[in-house]
Amino acid sequence: MSRGKQRNPTFVHINIRVSKEVNDYFARHGNRSEAIRKVLDDYVSQQPAVDNNPVDDRQLLLPV
């Protein structure tokens, strides 16, 4: 029996390592995962569209 189509896109589970300061910042928001997701979603939505080629990481537009 299928549950049907998701209303929202499903999430992919990843593990990341962050500094204590970053962890402490997001821990203050209650739902740490949701706060991190919002920051990342906002950042990505502000970036110009790039070809989705996972081999060419030169297209990754992260601040240095």
Residue pairs with C-beta under 8 A, 6 or more apart in sequence:
11 37
23 32
26 32
26 35
26 36
29 35
47 61
48 61
50 59
50 61
51 59
53 59
